[in-house]
Amino acid sequence: MARRNFTKAVMVQRIKAATRDGVVYCDKCGLPAKKWEIDHIKPDAMHLEEDKDASPTFENSALVCVSCHKEKTKQDVANISRAKRREARSE
């Protein structure tokens, strides 16, 4: 399944929400973010067709600095792998 990306409108909305006094702040650590990315709070790879929680929406987005994103991605990959193993065992 292809990754579902955020629309430009969602990304602009998230950037505006994370910006105060002209400075962009990380939603996770709260520090100013010179380099950042928009990330799915609930990983896109964890969604089911009927599961709207993992959709690429504003509510499921976070602006995170590169450092926080790297750490979260590490955790997400482990969780996704674990879920795939459980799914394979149940088939």
C-alpha positions in Angstrom: 0.0 0.0 0.0 1.3 3.5 -0.9 2.0 6.0 1.8 -0.7 8.6 2.1 0.9 12.1 2.3 -0.5 15.2 3.8 -2.1 17.8 1.5 -0.5 21.1 1.1 -3.4 22.7 3.0 -2.9 20.4 6.0 0.9 21.1 5.9 0.3 24.9 5.8 -2.2 24.7 8.7 0.2 22.6 10.8 3.1 25.0 10.2 0.9 28.0 11.2 -0.2 26.2 14.3 3.5 25.5 15.3 4.7 29.1 14.6 4.8 31.7 17.3 6.3 35.2 16.9 7.9 34.1 13.6 9.6 31.0 15.1 8.6 27.4 14.3 8.5 25.1 17.3 8.6 21.3 17.5 5.3 19.9 18.7 7.1 17.1 20.5 10.0 18.7 22.4 8.8 22.3 22.3 12.1 23.7 21.1 12.6 26.0 18.1 13.0 23.9 15.0 15.4 25.1 12.3 14.8 21.9 10.3 11.5 20.0 10.7 9.1 17.6 9.1 5.3 17.0 9.2 4.7 13.6 10.7 1.8 11.3 11.2 1.0 11.0 14.9 -0.5 7.5 14.3 1.7 6.0 11.6 0.2 5.7 8.2 1.4 2.1 7.9 -0.7 1.2 11.0 -4.0 2.2 9.4 -6.8 -0.1 8.4 -9.1 0.9 5.6 -11.9 1.7 8.0 -9.5 3.4 10.5 -9.7 7.1 10.1 -7.3 7.8 13.0 -4.2 7.2 10.8 -5.5 9.5 7.9 -3.3 12.3 6.7 -5.4 14.9 8.5 -4.5 18.0 10.6 -5.6 16.1 13.7 -3.2 13.2 12.9 -0.2 15.5 12.1 2.6 17.0 14.1 5.4 19.3 13.2 8.5 17.8 14.6 12.2 18.7 14.5 14.5 16.3 12.7 15.9 14.9 16.0 12.4 14.1 17.4 11.3 12.7 14.0 14.3 10.4 13.9 13.5 9.0 17.3 9.7 8.6 16.6 10.4 6.9 13.3 12.7 4.4 15.1 9.8 3.6 17.5 7.2 3.5 14.7 9.3 1.0 12.6 9.5 -1.3 15.6 5.8 -1.1 16.3 4.8 -1.6 12.7 7.1 -4.7 12.5 5.6 -6.1 15.6 2.0 -5.5 14.3 2.9 -7.2 11.0 4.3 -10.3 12.8 1.1 -10.5 14.9 -1.0 -10.2 11.7 1.0 -12.9 9.9 0.6 -15.3 12.9 -3.2 -14.8 12.9 -3.6 -15.6 9.2 
